[in-house]
Amino acid sequence: MNRALTLMEMLVALALILALTVAVGSFAETYRQGRDFAVSEAIRDREVDAMFGRLAEAFSCADASIGGVSGGDRQVSIHHRGSVLPAMGPESNPKDLLVDSVRYEARFDEQFQEIFTARSSNNTLTWRSTVSIVQLRYHDGSNWTDSWSVEQGLPLAIECKLWYEFDPEPEAIETAEGTIEADVPTLEESEWPRPDRHRIFAPVDPTTSTGSFP
């Protein structure tokens, strides 16, 4: 004879179903977070790799006679021969793509931006990914320096370091009484962790000749 489920058995079954539902939901949320993280990392790696390629190409074609290289620790501007990327603005002339000298600029402020200029054409590429710190340096043949001017000709090399999620400054703590500065000293640069990405670029034929902007 068939026996009906007792109240205790029904409660146990419901508890098992609830536990299984929670486990499946937790697994799905963990999977979603992992997928989103992997996608964001892939996008950032793709953007960095593309930027490194464009910067290397521009620097390899840099020409001091048309402006050369200038910049600081968070921005670099390279006047070069040839086109790294078509710089077509909304009111540009297609003939601008045929010019022999163009400018590539990488700039980090709140976001990382790349600017491509050819005569009247100007195109700005803003990264989707965030970067915490960008550090650029230039080699003069003897030492690394944080800035470079066109009067110095072309540097022998450009170094670029990127930190994705690192802040050497201690974060302030918000409380009901107000903002409290964290009791942690600012990290010296020698104490920083290794950068997430690090590249050194060198031109094919470095020269010390100087010139003016086109």
N, C-alpha and C positions, 0 to 999 in steps of 0.2 A: 504494500500500500504506500502511495506517495505521501511524504511527510512535508508539511509546509515549513518554511524557514522561520526560525525563532527570531525574536527581536534582537538578541545578541548577535546572531549570525548576520543579520541585515546591517547592523551597526559596523561590524567588522568588515563586511564587504564594502560599505560606503567609505570607511576609513582607508581601505586599500585603494579604492578608485581615486579618492582625493589625493592620497600620497603619490599615486602614479601620475595624476594630472599635474601636481606641483613639480614633480621630477621632470616631466616632459617640457613643462613651461620653462623651468630653469635651464634645461639643456638648450632649448630653442633660443632663449635670451643670450646665453653664453656663446652659442654659435653665431648669432647675429652680431654681437659685439666683436667677436674674433674676425668675422668676415669684413665688417666695417673698418676695423683696424688694418687688416691686410690690404684692403682697397686703398685706404688713405696712404699707407706706406708705399704702395706701388705707384700711386700718382706722384707722390713727392720724389721718389727715386727717379721716375721718368722725367720730371721737371728739372731736377738737378743734373741728370745726365745730359739732357738736351742743352741746358745752359752751359755746362762745361764744354760741350762740343762747339757751341756758337762762340764762346769766349776764346777757345783755343784757335778756331778758324780766323776770327777777327784779329787776334794778336799775331798769328803767323803771317798775316798780310798787312800788319801795321806799317805805316809810312810816316816818318818824321817830317817829310817835306809838305805834308798836307794837314798837319796837326798832331800826329803822333798819339801819345798816351798821356792822360792826366787823370788824377783821382786821389782819393783818400782811403781810409780804412773801411768805408762802407759804400763806396761808389767808385766806378772806374769808367772812363770814356775813351774809346779807341777809334781813331780815324784810320781807315784802312782802304786798300784797293779791293774792288770786287764787292759782291753782295752776300752777306751772311744769311739774310732772310728778306724776302720782298717787303719793302716798307711802303705800303700803299695806304695813304690816308683817305678820308672821305672826299677830299677835293684835289687829289694828287693827279699828276700826269703820268700815264703809263711809260713815257720816255724816261722818267726818273729812275726806272729800274735798270736802264742801260748806262747810267753814269759810272765813271771809273772810280770815284771816291765816295765813300759812305761812312757813317758813324754808328758804332754799336756802343750802347751804354747799359751797364748793370748797376742798379741802385737799390739800396735797402734802407727803408724808413720804417713805417708801420708794416708794410708788406714789401715783398721782393718784386721788383719790376725790371723788365728789359725794354729798352727803347731803341728802335731802329730808324735811322734818318737818312734819306737820300734826296737832296735838294728840298723840294717842298713837301715830299712825302714823309710822313711820320706815323709810326705804328708803335703802340705801347702794349706790351704783354705783361699782365699782372698774374702772378702765381696764385693758384688755388690753395696751395699748401702754405702753412705757417712755418717760419724759421725764427728762432730766438736771437741768434747772433750770427752776423756775417763779418768776417775779418779778412781784409785784403792787405797785402804787403808787396813791395817792389824791391828788386835787387839791382843795385847800382854797379855791380862788379866786385864790391868788397863787402857790403853789408845790406841787410834788409831794412827798409824804411817804410813808415806808415803812409806816406804821401808821395806824389810824383807830379811834376809839371812838365809842360811841353818844352821848356827851355833846357831840360836835362836830356833831351833826345828820347831814345827808347830804352826802357829798362831791360836788363838781361833776362829777367824772369818776373812773372807775377804769381803770387801765391794766394790761394783762396781757401779759407776754412769756414765750415758751416756747423753750427750747433742747432739741432732741431728743437730741443726742449731743455734749455739750461739757462738759469739766471744767476749770475754771481752776486747780485744784490739781494740782501735779506728782505723777505716779504713783511709788510706791515700787517698787524693783527687787528681786525675790527672788533671792538667790544661795545657794551652798552654805554660805557663811560667815554668812548671815543677811540681814536686810532692809536695803537701802541706799536712803536717800532720794535722789530724783533731783536732780541739780545744776541745776535749772531753777527760776527764781523764780515765785511765784504771780502769775498775770496780774491786773493791776488791772482794775476794771470798765470803765474807759475804753478798755482794749485788747481787750475781748471782741469776738467777731464779731457780726454782726447776728443777732438772734433768728430762729429758723425761722418763728415765728408771732408777730404783734404786733397787738393790738387795743386801742382805747380806747372805753370805754362811757360814755354820759352819760344821766342820767334825763330823762324827759319834762318833769318839773316839779320841779327841785331846790329844796329848802327847808332852812332852818337850824333848824327847830323840833326839839325833842328830846322823848323820851318814854321810858317804861319798857317792858320786855318783856311780852308778853301772858301 
